[in-house]
């Protein structure tokens, strides 16, 4: 069974501080990992996918297969980063391409 | 660019009533997914359709059914509603044929907030 864990429900930092949102997963094969962001009253939006190795809005995430982690990082948080962040996994054997989400972390960036 | 459309955006029903939620995928997307997000919870996968056939099934109650139509829109039918069905229902769509890094990427709709009283 596949499982995604985000241990922090809430992360509060000051503007300009570094941010790390933790994500750990459980999957026996080679998963695809994603970070989705949900701003207040808006839809879920894809922020990052591990296969593309890109940096979006200053955020990066590296898949660590040894630690089964896909932590999201940003060196200097901005107030507009305040949102709900979900880590998600898609297993390689999913014929239906379904996503398994973690519990989400609410990031609050204070001025 | 066109996004995933869901209707209605808000719905209030009483216990034991029925509800129908609609999802209109992005043009040329042939796969639709339904997720349920309870208050303070993460989205849970319910069911998905590819080319009008059910492709995967998650934690969808037997009281719920869904289908995808010839124009690729999908409807989630919910009967004998219970208080616990109150949630935000997301629809997402994707396509396996884009030939880019966006292949299979799921684009989410704004959700339908269902309140059962």
Interface residues (C-beta under 8 A of the other chain):
Chain A: X36 X42 X43 X44 X45 X46 X49 X51 X52 X86 X90 X94 X95 X96 X97 X98 X99 X100 X101 X102 X103 X104
Chain B: X3 X4 X31 X33 X35 X41 X42 X43 X44 X45 X48 X50 X55 X56 X57 X58 X90 X92 X94 X96 X101 X104 X105 X106 X107 X108 X109 X110 X111
